[in-house]
Amino acid sequence: MEIILQVADYFLHVGDYLGIIIDAFGPLTYVILFIIIFAETGLVVTPFLPGDSLIFIVGAFSGLGFLNVFTSYVVLLSAAILGDTVNYWFGNKLGPKVFSRENSRVFNKAYLEKTREFYDKYGAKTIIIARFVPIVRTFAPFVAGIGKMNYSTFIKYNVVGAFMWVTSLMLAGYFL
């Protein structure tokens, strides 16, 4: 049980441990970063993962030369785009069942409703804006899938939003 808690602590506070992770895992650090950003954006059950702070810290470590800035950027951008795409498809296929239930251990209906209100207010731009709003970021593609947003519209906004999110946070960390 202690090992599970230790691993959970690493994932929840990966920014605090990034130097240790780089030393311990070397190039596999990029795989770990991909998994965390993919999970944070792609799995509705993991909105608690540290997306913004992790991207910022990766930018800082890249600026200091501990990580390759180009590799880090491509990994994080790919994870963000693929994560949101998977999340969209989960919403498209599973969403109506989720909205018909009360709260469960996995889905908090209040989060879904908050995201739907945000989506109703801002439309397709929600996919871009939500990148910068924790919790909403995780649920926006899911709600877009539920609402049957046109996939080509979704992917366009997804790519633009991921580009803006990863670029701005990495640059802020890099030039800190």
C-alpha positions in Angstrom: 0.0 0.0 0.0 2.9 2.4 0.8 4.3 2.0 -2.7 0.9 2.9 -4.2 0.7 6.1 -2.1 4.3 7.0 -3.1 3.5 6.6 -6.8 0.3 8.6 -6.4 2.3 11.4 -4.6 4.8 11.4 -7.5 2.0 11.9 -10.1 0.1 14.5 -8.0 3.3 16.5 -7.3 5.4 15.6 -10.3 6.7 19.2 -10.5 8.3 18.8 -7.1 10.0 15.6 -8.2 10.8 16.4 -11.8 14.5 16.7 -11.1 14.5 13.3 -9.4 12.5 11.8 -12.2 14.9 13.1 -14.8 17.9 11.7 -12.9 16.2 8.3 -12.3 14.5 7.8 -15.7 16.5 9.8 -18.2 14.8 9.8 -21.6 11.8 7.9 -20.2 10.9 11.1 -18.4 9.3 12.2 -21.7 7.0 9.1 -21.6 6.0 10.0 -18.0 5.3 13.6 -19.0 3.2 12.3 -22.0 1.2 10.0 -19.8 0.4 12.7 -17.2 -0.7 15.3 -19.7 -2.6 12.7 -21.7 -4.4 11.5 -18.6 -5.1 15.0 -17.3 -6.7 16.1 -20.7 -8.0 12.7 -21.9 -9.5 10.9 -19.0 -12.5 12.5 -17.3 -11.6 10.8 -14.0 -8.2 12.6 -13.7 -8.9 16.3 -13.6 -6.7 16.6 -10.4 -3.5 16.0 -12.3 -1.2 19.0 -12.5 -1.4 20.1 -16.1 -0.6 23.9 -16.0 2.1 23.7 -13.3 3.8 20.7 -15.0 4.0 22.3 -18.4 5.4 25.5 -16.7 8.0 23.5 -14.8 9.0 21.5 -17.9 9.6 24.8 -19.6 11.8 25.9 -16.7 13.8 22.6 -16.7 14.2 22.9 -20.5 15.5 26.5 -20.1 18.1 25.2 -17.6 19.1 22.5 -20.0 17.8 19.5 -18.1 15.3 18.6 -20.8 15.4 19.1 -24.5 13.0 22.0 -25.3 11.9 20.7 -28.7 11.3 17.1 -27.5 9.5 18.4 -24.4 7.3 20.6 -26.6 6.4 17.9 -29.1 5.6 15.4 -26.3 3.4 17.8 -24.4 1.6 19.2 -27.4 1.0 15.6 -28.7 -0.3 14.5 -25.4 -2.6 17.5 -25.1 -4.1 17.0 -28.6 -4.5 13.2 -28.3 -5.8 13.5 -24.8 -8.6 15.9 -25.8 -9.4 13.8 -28.8 -9.8 10.6 -26.8 -11.9 12.6 -24.3 -14.1 13.9 -27.1 -14.8 10.3 -28.3 -15.5 9.1 -24.7 -18.1 11.9 -24.5 -19.5 11.0 -27.9 -19.9 7.3 -27.0 -20.5 7.3 -23.2 -21.7 10.8 -22.4 -25.5 10.5 -22.6 -25.3 7.6 -20.0 -23.2 9.7 -17.7 -25.6 12.7 -17.8 -28.6 10.5 -17.0 -27.0 9.4 -13.6 -26.7 11.2 -10.4 -23.1 11.6 -8.9 -21.0 8.5 -8.9 -17.5 7.8 -7.6 -16.2 8.6 -11.1 -18.3 11.5 -12.4 -19.3 14.6 -10.6 -22.5 15.9 -12.2 -21.8 19.4 -11.0 -18.5 19.6 -12.9 -20.3 18.4 -16.0 -23.1 20.9 -15.7 -20.6 23.7 -15.0 -18.7 22.8 -18.2 -21.9 22.5 -20.2 -22.9 26.0 -19.1 -19.4 27.3 -20.1 -19.8 25.5 -23.5 -23.3 27.0 -24.0 -22.0 30.4 -23.3 -18.8 30.3 -25.5 -19.6 27.6 -28.1 -16.7 26.0 -29.9 -14.3 28.5 -28.5 -14.8 26.7 -25.2 -12.3 24.1 -26.5 -9.6 26.8 -26.6 -10.6 28.8 -23.5 -11.0 25.7 -21.4 -7.4 24.8 -21.8 -6.6 27.6 -19.3 -9.4 26.7 -16.8 -8.6 23.7 -14.6 -11.4 21.2 -14.2 -13.2 22.7 -17.2 -10.2 21.7 -19.3 -10.8 18.1 -18.6 -14.6 18.1 -19.1 -14.9 20.5 -22.2 -14.0 17.8 -24.8 -16.2 15.3 -23.1 -19.2 17.7 -23.2 -18.3 18.6 -26.9 -18.5 14.9 -27.6 -21.8 14.6 -25.8 -23.2 17.6 -27.7 -22.1 15.9 -31.0 -19.9 18.9 -32.0 -18.7 18.4 -35.5 -15.4 16.5 -35.3 -13.5 18.6 -37.8 -14.6 21.8 -35.9 -13.5 20.1 -32.6 -10.1 19.0 -33.9 -9.4 22.5 -35.3 -10.2 24.2 -31.9 -8.4 21.3 -30.1 -5.1 21.9 -32.0 -5.3 25.7 -31.7 -6.1 25.4 -28.0 -3.3 22.9 -27.3 -0.8 25.0 -29.2 -1.7 28.1 -27.2 -1.7 26.3 -23.9 1.5 24.4 -24.2 3.4 27.2 -25.9 2.4 29.9 -23.4 3.1 27.8 -20.3 6.4 26.4 -21.6 7.6 29.8 -22.8 6.8 31.3 -19.4 8.7 28.5 -17.6 11.6 28.6 -20.1 12.2 32.4 -19.8 11.5 32.5 -16.0 
